[in-house]
Amino acid sequence: MARRQRTEGQAKSDLIKLCCFVTLILAAILIFINNLLPLIKVEVSGGFLNVLVLIKDIALLLGIVFGAFAFARARGKTWVIVFWVAVAFYVLSAILGLF
């Protein structure tokens, strides 16, 4: 039997699914750490936690960017410009830790 070829759309869909899964797992861990541990007087901070937050933010961006771009592209040039400004702001704020 011939092997079926994966299309570019399927590969993109798999990437989106992976990013959404990583975001879900990291968000669950980070919410647990940020909300439950202070209740039992445990202080958690450090570089490793910051790296996890950054990975979560980037995975979230990749998980939503394809759908948002398809929406913006269908609406016109102004929406695409707004999309790219929002993506740039999101990346800068994730990397610099502004929000």
Summary of the structure (lengths in Angstrom):
residues: 99
radius of gyration: 17.6
end to end distance: 52.5
largest distance: 60.7
contacts: 222
relative contact order: 0.10
helix: 82%
strand: 0%
